[in-house]
């Protein structure tokens, strides 16, 4: 997608502080972090949101979570804990319409989600 900032990052047109890359996924630090560790885990394929996922995308979704787990270990937050958040649509405040996981950790979370 020509105007997608994440597509531009993946293509190397916009710099980022990358922490992970494989054939399906790229991960980099969020430029507006909400915690000491705030990393975006992004599929290379442009999928606007969870609502756009197809059954054949299941391996990709699994890879996103596997990559997030690996990154959490590399960041040293696997034992203290972290959140994985996917915002979908305007009420969830999705601001970039390229599906992604927010990996957030490095401090206690202020809002209990159960």
DSSP file (Angstrom, degrees, kcal/mol; ACC not computed):
  #  RESIDUE AA STRUCTURE BP1 BP2  ACC     N-H-->O    O-->H-N    N-H-->O    O-->H-N    TCO  KAPPA ALPHA  PHI   PSI    X-CA   Y-CA   Z-CA
    1    1 A X    >         0   0    0      0, 0.0     3,-1.2     0, 0.0     6,-0.1   0.000 360.0 360.0 360.0 125.1    0.0    0.0    0.0
    2    2 A X  T 3   +     0   0    0      1,-0.3     6,-0.0     5,-0.1     0, 0.0   0.810 360.0  36.9 -60.5 -36.1    1.6    3.2   -1.2
    3    3 A X  T 3  S+     0   0    0      4,-0.0     2,-0.6     5,-0.0    -1,-0.3   0.354  85.3 116.2-101.6   6.3    0.6    5.4    1.8
    4    4 A X    <>  -     0   0    0     -3,-1.2     4,-2.0     1,-0.2     5,-0.2  -0.655  53.1-155.1 -81.5 119.2    1.0    2.8    4.6
    5    5 A X  H  > S+     0   0    0     -2,-0.6     4,-2.2     1,-0.2    -1,-0.2   0.868  95.2  51.9 -61.9 -36.9    3.8    3.8    7.0
    6    6 A X  H  > S+     0   0    0      2,-0.2     4,-2.8     1,-0.2    -1,-0.2   0.888 107.6  51.6 -69.5 -36.8    4.4    0.2    8.0
    7    7 A X  H  > S+     0   0    0      2,-0.2     4,-2.1     1,-0.2    -1,-0.2   0.891 110.4  50.0 -62.8 -37.8    4.7   -0.9    4.4
    8    8 A X  H  <>S+     0   0    0     -4,-2.0     5,-2.4     2,-0.2     6,-1.1   0.885 110.9  48.7 -67.8 -38.5    7.3    1.9    4.0
    9    9 A X  H ><5S+     0   0    0     -4,-2.2     3,-1.4     4,-0.2    -2,-0.2   0.944 111.7  49.1 -63.9 -47.3    9.2    0.8    7.0
   10   10 A X  H 3<5S+     0   0    0     -4,-2.8    -2,-0.2     1,-0.3    -1,-0.2   0.871 110.3  51.5 -60.2 -38.1    9.2   -2.8    5.8
   11   11 A X  T 3<5S-     0   0    0     -4,-2.1    -1,-0.3    -5,-0.2    -2,-0.2   0.535 116.6-115.2 -76.8  -6.2   10.4   -1.7    2.4
   12   12 A X  T < 5S+     0   0    0     -3,-1.4    -3,-0.2    -4,-0.4    -2,-0.1   0.594  85.6 117.7  82.3  10.9   13.3    0.3    4.0
   13   13 A X  S   <S+     0   0    0     -5,-2.4     2,-0.4    -6,-0.2    -4,-0.2   0.718  75.9  41.1 -82.2 -22.0   11.9    3.6    2.9
   14   14 A X  S    S-     0   0    0     -6,-1.1    -2,-0.2    -9,-0.1    -1,-0.2  -0.995  91.9-121.0-126.0 129.4   11.4    4.9    6.4
   15   15 A X        +     0   0    0     -2,-0.4     2,-0.3    -3,-0.1    -6,-0.1  -0.298  35.7 169.0 -70.3 154.6   14.0    4.2    9.1
   16   16 A X        -     0   0    0     -7,-0.1     2,-1.1    -4,-0.0    14,-0.1  -0.960  45.2-106.4-152.5 166.7   13.2    2.3   12.3
   17   17 A X        -     0   0    0     12,-0.4    12,-1.9    -2,-0.3     2,-0.1  -0.773  48.1-159.5 -98.1  87.3   14.9    0.6   15.2
   18   18 A X  E     +A   28   0A   0     -2,-1.1    10,-0.3    10,-0.2     3,-0.1  -0.420  26.1 172.1 -75.2 139.4   14.4   -3.0   14.1
   19   19 A X  E     +     0   0A   0      8,-2.8     2,-0.3     1,-0.4     9,-0.2   0.486  67.5  19.5-120.0 -11.1   14.6   -5.8   16.7
   20   20 A X  E     +A   27   0A   0      7,-1.5     7,-2.6     2,-0.0    -1,-0.4  -0.983  56.3 171.6-160.1 145.3   13.4   -8.8   14.6
   21   21 A X  E     +A   26   0A   0     -2,-0.3     2,-0.2     5,-0.2     5,-0.2  -0.935   9.4 149.1-157.6 135.6   13.0   -9.8   11.0
   22   22 A X        -     0   0    0      3,-2.5    -2,-0.0    -2,-0.3    45,-0.0  -0.789  64.0 -73.5-145.2-165.9   12.1  -13.0    9.1
   23   23 A X  S    S+     0   0    0     -2,-0.2     3,-0.1     1,-0.2    21,-0.0   0.714 128.9  23.6 -70.9 -18.8   10.4  -13.9    5.9
   24   24 A X  S    S+     0   0    0      1,-0.2    20,-3.1    20,-0.1    21,-0.5   0.636 119.8  45.9-115.7 -21.8    6.9  -13.0    7.3
   25   25 A X  E     - B   0  43A   0     18,-0.3    -3,-2.5    19,-0.1     2,-0.4  -0.936  47.8-171.0-135.3 145.8    7.4  -10.6   10.2
   26   26 A X  E     -AB  21  42A   0     16,-2.7    16,-3.3    -2,-0.3     2,-0.4  -0.988  11.7-166.6-129.7 142.6    9.3   -7.4   11.1
   27   27 A X  E     +AB  20  41A   0     -7,-2.6    -8,-2.8    -2,-0.4    -7,-1.5  -0.993  13.9 160.1-132.8 141.0    9.4   -5.9   14.6
   28   28 A X  E     -AB  18  40A   0     12,-1.9    12,-3.3    -2,-0.4   -10,-0.2  -0.977  44.0 -81.9-153.8 160.2   10.6   -2.5   15.6
   29   29 A X  E     - B   0  39A   0    -12,-1.9   -12,-0.4    -2,-0.3    10,-0.3  -0.414  46.1-115.2 -68.2 138.9   10.3    0.0   18.5
   30   30 A X    >   -     0   0    0      8,-2.9     3,-0.5     1,-0.1     8,-0.1  -0.527  14.2-140.1 -69.7 138.0    7.2    2.2   18.6
   31   31 A X  T 3  S+     0   0    0      1,-0.3     2,-0.2    -2,-0.2    -1,-0.1   0.606 101.3  44.5 -78.5  -9.9    8.1    5.8   18.1
   32   32 A X  T 3  S-     0   0    0      6,-0.1    -1,-0.3     0, 0.0    -2,-0.0  -0.581  87.4-169.1-127.4  69.0    5.5    6.8   20.8
   33   33 A X    <   -     0   0    0     -3,-0.5     3,-0.1    -2,-0.2     5,-0.1  -0.247  21.9-167.4 -66.9 146.7    6.1    4.2   23.5
   34   34 A X  S    S+     0   0    0      1,-0.1     2,-0.3     3,-0.1    -1,-0.1   0.353  78.3  22.6-107.9   0.0    3.7    3.7   26.4
   35   35 A X  S    S-     0   0    0      1,-0.0    71,-0.1    74,-0.0    -1,-0.1  -0.948  95.9 -90.6-155.2 166.9    6.2    1.6   28.4
   36   36 A X  S    S+     0   0    0     -2,-0.3     2,-0.5     1,-0.2    70,-0.2   0.853 122.1  38.9 -55.1 -34.8    9.9    1.1   28.6
   37   37 A X  E     + C   0 105A   0     68,-2.3    68,-2.4    70,-0.0     2,-0.3  -0.967  68.9 155.0-117.9 116.8    9.5   -1.7   26.1
   38   38 A X  E     + C   0 104A   0     -2,-0.5    -8,-2.9    66,-0.2     2,-0.4  -0.848  13.8 169.4-143.1 100.2    7.0   -1.0   23.3
   39   39 A X  E     -BC  29 103A   0     64,-2.6    64,-3.3    -2,-0.3     2,-0.5  -0.919  26.8-139.4-118.9 138.1    7.7   -3.0   20.1
   40   40 A X  E     -BC  28 102A   0    -12,-3.3   -12,-1.9    -2,-0.4     2,-0.6  -0.853   9.9-158.1 -97.7 128.7    5.4   -3.4   17.1
   41   41 A X  E     -BC  27 101A   0     60,-2.7    60,-2.6    -2,-0.5     2,-0.4  -0.940  22.3-178.6-110.0 113.7    5.3   -6.8   15.6
   42   42 A X  E     -BC  26 100A   0    -16,-3.3   -16,-2.7    -2,-0.6     2,-0.2  -0.914  27.5-125.4-124.9 132.9    4.1   -6.4   12.0
   43   43 A X  E     -B   25   0A   0     56,-0.7   -18,-0.3    -2,-0.4     4,-0.2  -0.521  19.2-134.1 -71.0 145.3    3.4   -8.8    9.1
   44   44 A X  S    S+     0   0    0    -20,-3.1     2,-0.2    -2,-0.2    -1,-0.1   0.869  89.7  79.3 -65.1 -35.4    5.3   -8.1    5.9
   45   45 A X  S    S-     0   0    0    -21,-0.5     2,-0.9     1,-0.1    -2,-0.1  -0.528  94.2-115.0 -73.4 137.8    2.0   -8.6    4.0
   46   46 A X        +     0   0    0     -2,-0.2     2,-0.4    52,-0.1    -1,-0.1  -0.656  45.6 162.6 -78.0 109.9   -0.3   -5.6    4.1
   47   47 A X        -     0   0    0     -2,-0.9    52,-3.8    52,-0.2    -4,-0.1  -0.990  30.9-147.6-125.3 118.6   -3.4   -6.7    6.0
   48   48 A X        -     0   0    0     -2,-0.4     2,-0.3    50,-0.3    -1,-0.1   0.867  65.9 -29.3 -60.9 -42.2   -5.4   -3.7    7.2
   49   49 A X  S >  S-     0   0    0     48,-0.1     3,-1.9    49,-0.1     4,-0.3  -0.952  70.8 -81.3-161.7 176.0   -6.8   -5.2   10.4
   50   50 A X  G >  S+     0   0    0     -2,-0.3     3,-1.7     1,-0.3    38,-0.1   0.840 122.7  66.6 -56.3 -33.2   -7.9   -8.4   12.1
   51   51 A X  G 3  S+     0   0    0      1,-0.3    -1,-0.3    -4,-0.0    -3,-0.0   0.697  97.6  53.7 -63.1 -18.0  -11.2   -8.0   10.2
   52   52 A X  G <  S+     0   0    0     -3,-1.9    -1,-0.3     2,-0.1    -2,-0.2   0.476  80.8 120.3 -95.2  -4.2   -9.3   -8.6    6.9
   53   53 A X    <   -     0   0    0     -3,-1.7     2,-0.3    -4,-0.3    -3,-0.0  -0.321  47.2-156.9 -64.6 143.9   -7.7  -11.9    8.0
   54   54 A X    >   -     0   0    0      1,-0.1     3,-2.4    -2,-0.0     4,-0.2  -0.780  32.9-103.2-114.1 160.7   -8.5  -15.0    5.9
   55   55 A X  G >  S+     0   0    0      1,-0.3     3,-1.5    -2,-0.3    -1,-0.1   0.850 121.5  59.7 -52.9 -35.0   -8.3  -18.6    6.9
   56   56 A X  G 3  S+     0   0    0      1,-0.3     3,-0.4     2,-0.1    -1,-0.3   0.583  92.6  68.7 -72.5  -7.1   -5.1  -19.0    4.9
   57   57 A X  G <>  +     0   0    0     -3,-2.4     4,-2.2     1,-0.2     3,-0.4   0.460  68.8  99.5 -86.6  -1.9   -3.5  -16.3    7.1
   58   58 A X  H <> S+     0   0    0     -3,-1.5     4,-2.3     1,-0.2    -1,-0.2   0.890  79.7  51.5 -55.9 -43.2   -3.5  -18.6   10.2
   59   59 A X  H  > S+     0   0    0     -3,-0.4     4,-2.1     1,-0.2    -1,-0.2   0.892 109.5  51.7 -60.5 -36.3    0.2  -19.5    9.8
   60   60 A X  H  > S+     0   0    0     -3,-0.4     4,-2.3    -4,-0.3    -2,-0.2   0.920 108.1  50.4 -64.4 -44.2    1.1  -15.8    9.7
   61   61 A X  H  X S+     0   0    0     -4,-2.2     4,-1.8     1,-0.2    -2,-0.2   0.913 110.3  50.7 -61.9 -41.9   -0.9  -15.1   12.9
   62   62 A X  H  X S+     0   0    0     -4,-2.3     4,-2.4    -5,-0.2    -1,-0.2   0.899 108.8  51.5 -60.2 -40.5    1.0  -17.9   14.6
   63   63 A X  H  X S+     0   0    0     -4,-2.1     4,-2.9     2,-0.2     5,-0.2   0.884 104.9  56.4 -65.1 -38.8    4.3  -16.5   13.4
   64   64 A X  H  X S+     0   0    0     -4,-2.3     4,-2.2     1,-0.2    -1,-0.2   0.936 111.8  42.7 -56.9 -46.5    3.4  -13.0   14.8
   65   65 A X  H  X S+     0   0    0     -4,-1.8     4,-2.3     2,-0.2    -2,-0.2   0.883 113.6  51.1 -70.3 -38.3    2.8  -14.5   18.2
   66   66 A X  H  X S+     0   0    0     -4,-2.4     4,-2.3     2,-0.2    -2,-0.2   0.909 111.5  48.3 -63.8 -41.3    5.9  -16.7   18.0
   67   67 A X  H  X S+     0   0    0     -4,-2.9     4,-2.7     2,-0.2    -2,-0.2   0.916 110.1  51.9 -64.0 -42.9    8.0  -13.7   17.0
   68   68 A X  H  X S+     0   0    0     -4,-2.2     4,-2.5    -5,-0.2    -2,-0.2   0.910 109.4  50.2 -60.5 -42.4    6.5  -11.7   19.9
   69   69 A X  H  X S+     0   0    0     -4,-2.3     4,-1.9     2,-0.2    -1,-0.2   0.931 111.6  47.7 -60.9 -46.3    7.4  -14.5   22.3
   70   70 A X  H  X S+     0   0    0     -4,-2.3     4,-2.5     1,-0.2    -2,-0.2   0.915 112.1  49.6 -61.4 -43.5   11.0  -14.6   21.0
   71   71 A X  H  X S+     0   0    0     -4,-2.7     4,-2.3     1,-0.2    -1,-0.2   0.907 107.0  55.0 -63.1 -41.9   11.3  -10.8   21.3
   72   72 A X  H  X>S+     0   0    0     -4,-2.5     5,-2.4     1,-0.2     6,-0.6   0.908 110.2  46.8 -57.8 -42.5   10.0  -10.9   24.9
   73   73 A X  H ><5S+     0   0    0     -4,-1.9     3,-1.0     1,-0.2    -1,-0.2   0.922 111.7  50.2 -64.4 -44.2   12.8  -13.4   25.8
   74   74 A X  H 3<5S+     0   0    0     -4,-2.5    -2,-0.2     1,-0.3    -1,-0.2   0.829 111.4  49.0 -64.4 -30.8   15.4  -11.3   24.0
   75   75 A X  H 3<5S-     0   0    0     -4,-2.3    -1,-0.3    -5,-0.2    -2,-0.2   0.543 113.0-121.7 -84.5  -8.4   14.2   -8.2   25.9
   76   76 A X  T <<5S+     0   0    0     -3,-1.0     4,-0.2    -4,-0.6    -3,-0.2   0.740  82.4 111.2  77.0  24.3   14.3  -10.1   29.2
   77   77 A X     >< +     0   0    0     -5,-2.4     4,-2.0    -6,-0.2    -4,-0.2   0.263  37.2 104.7-111.9  11.8   10.7   -9.6   30.1
   78   78 A X  T  4 S+     0   0    0     -6,-0.6     4,-0.1     1,-0.2    -1,-0.1   0.844  89.2  36.5 -63.2 -33.9    9.5  -13.2   29.7
   79   79 A X  T  4 S+     0   0    0     -3,-0.2    -1,-0.2     1,-0.1    -2,-0.1   0.852 117.4  47.9 -89.1 -37.1    9.3  -13.7   33.5
   80   80 A X  T  4 S-     0   0    0     -4,-0.2    -2,-0.2     1,-0.2    -1,-0.1   0.794 113.7-120.7 -74.5 -26.4    8.1  -10.3   34.6
   81   81 A X     <  -     0   0    0     -4,-2.0    25,-0.6    -9,-0.1     2,-0.3  -0.168  28.7-151.9 108.0 161.3    5.4  -10.3   32.0
   82   82 A X  E     -D  105   0A   0     23,-0.2     2,-0.4    -4,-0.1    23,-0.2  -0.967  15.3-118.2-160.1 164.7    4.2   -8.3   29.0
   83   83 A X  E     -D  104   0A   0     21,-2.9    21,-2.6    -2,-0.3     2,-0.5  -0.894   9.4-157.0-113.6 145.9    1.1   -7.5   27.0
   84   84 A X  E     -D  103   0A   0     -2,-0.4     2,-0.4    19,-0.2    19,-0.2  -0.992  21.9-176.8-117.3 120.7    0.3   -8.3   23.4
   85   85 A X  E     -D  102   0A   0     17,-2.0    17,-2.7    -2,-0.5     2,-0.5  -0.955  16.3-170.9-124.3 135.8   -2.4   -5.9   22.1
   86   86 A X        -     0   0    0     -2,-0.4     2,-0.4    15,-0.2    15,-0.1  -0.979  12.5-156.1-123.6 116.5   -4.1   -5.8   18.7
   87   87 A X        -     0   0    0     -2,-0.5     2,-0.5    13,-0.4    13,-0.2  -0.785  10.2-170.8 -91.2 133.1   -6.3   -2.7   18.1
   88   88 A X        -     0   0    0     -2,-0.4     4,-0.3   -39,-0.1     3,-0.2  -0.934  47.6 -17.4-130.8 109.7   -9.0   -3.3   15.4
   89   89 A X  S > >S-     0   0    0     -2,-0.5     5,-2.3     1,-0.2     3,-0.6  -0.077  90.5 -59.9  89.3 172.5  -11.0   -0.3   14.1
   90   90 A X  G > 5S+     0   0    0      1,-0.2     3,-1.3     3,-0.2    -1,-0.2   0.834 127.6  56.0 -65.8 -36.5  -11.7    3.2   15.3
   91   91 A X  G 3 5S+     0   0    0      1,-0.3    -1,-0.2    -3,-0.2    -2,-0.1   0.800 109.1  48.9 -67.6 -25.8  -13.3    2.4   18.6
   92   92 A X  G < 5S-     0   0    0     -3,-0.6    -1,-0.3    -4,-0.3    -2,-0.2   0.448 118.7-117.6 -87.0  -1.8  -10.2    0.4   19.6
   93   93 A X  T < 5 +     0   0    0     -3,-1.3     2,-0.5    -4,-0.3    -3,-0.2   0.828  44.7 178.1  67.2  36.4   -8.1    3.5   18.4
   94   94 A X      < +     0   0    0     -5,-2.3    -1,-0.2     1,-0.2     3,-0.1  -0.582   3.9 176.0 -65.7 122.3   -6.3    1.7   15.6
   95   95 A X        +     0   0    0     -2,-0.5     2,-0.5     1,-0.2    -1,-0.2   0.700  64.0  48.7-106.3 -23.9   -4.3    4.4   14.1
   96   96 A X  S    S-     0   0    0      2,-0.1     2,-1.9   -92,-0.1    -1,-0.2  -0.976  74.8-145.3-118.0 120.0   -2.3    2.5   11.4
   97   97 A X  S    S+     0   0    0     -2,-0.5     2,-0.3    -3,-0.1   -48,-0.1  -0.419  72.5  96.6 -88.4  64.2   -4.4    0.3    9.2
   98   98 A X  S    S-     0   0    0     -2,-1.9   -50,-0.3   -52,-0.1   -49,-0.1  -0.865  86.9-111.5-144.3 107.6   -1.7   -2.4    8.8
   99   99 A X        +     0   0    0    -52,-3.8   -56,-0.7    -2,-0.3     2,-0.3  -0.026  51.9 157.0 -46.8 140.7   -2.4   -5.1   11.4
  100  100 A X  E     -C   42   0A   0    -13,-0.2     2,-0.4   -58,-0.2   -13,-0.4  -0.985  38.7-121.6-162.8 155.6    0.2   -5.4   14.1
  101  101 A X  E     -C   41   0A   0    -60,-2.6   -60,-2.7    -2,-0.3     2,-0.6  -0.847  18.8-143.3 -98.5 138.6    0.8   -6.5   17.7
  102  102 A X  E     -CD  40  85A   0    -17,-2.7   -17,-2.0    -2,-0.4     2,-0.7  -0.929  12.1-160.9 -95.4 119.8    1.9   -4.1   20.4
  103  103 A X  E     +CD  39  84A   0    -64,-3.3   -64,-2.6    -2,-0.6     2,-0.4  -0.920  18.7 179.2-100.3 114.0    4.4   -5.9   22.7
  104  104 A X  E     +CD  38  83A   0    -21,-2.6   -21,-2.9    -2,-0.7     2,-0.3  -0.961  16.9 111.5-125.0 130.2    4.4   -3.8   25.8
  105  105 A X  E     +CD  37  82A   0    -68,-2.4   -68,-2.3    -2,-0.4   -23,-0.2  -0.940  18.0 105.4-169.9-168.3    6.4   -4.5   29.0
  106  106 A X  S    S+     0   0    0    -25,-0.6     2,-0.3    -2,-0.3   -24,-0.1   0.441  91.8  44.9  93.9   0.6    9.2   -3.5   31.3
  107  107 A X  S    S-     0   0    0    -26,-0.2    -1,-0.1   -70,-0.1     2,-0.1  -0.966  98.8 -79.8-162.2 158.3    6.9   -2.1   34.0
  108  108 A X        -     0   0    0     -2,-0.3     2,-0.2    -3,-0.1   -27,-0.1  -0.425  51.7-116.9 -62.3 140.6    3.7   -3.1   35.8
  109  109 A X        -     0   0    0      1,-0.1    -1,-0.1    -2,-0.1   -74,-0.0  -0.587  14.6-148.5 -80.8 142.0    0.7   -2.4   33.7
  110  110 A X  S    S+     0   0    0     -2,-0.2     2,-0.6     1,-0.1    -1,-0.1   0.648  78.5  61.4 -86.7 -16.5   -1.8    0.1   35.1
  111  111 A X  S    S-     0   0    0      2,-0.0     2,-0.3     0, 0.0    -1,-0.1  -0.945  76.7-140.2-119.5 115.9   -5.0   -1.3   33.7
  112  112 A X        -     0   0    0     -2,-0.6    -2,-0.0     1,-0.1     0, 0.0  -0.578  18.4-179.2 -76.7 130.4   -6.1   -4.8   34.8
  113  113 A X              0   0    0     -2,-0.3    -1,-0.1     0, 0.0    -2,-0.0   0.223 360.0 360.0-113.9  12.7   -7.6   -6.8   31.9
  114  114 A X              0   0    0      0, 0.0    -2,-0.1     0, 0.0     0, 0.0   0.434 360.0 360.0 105.4 360.0   -8.4   -9.9   33.8
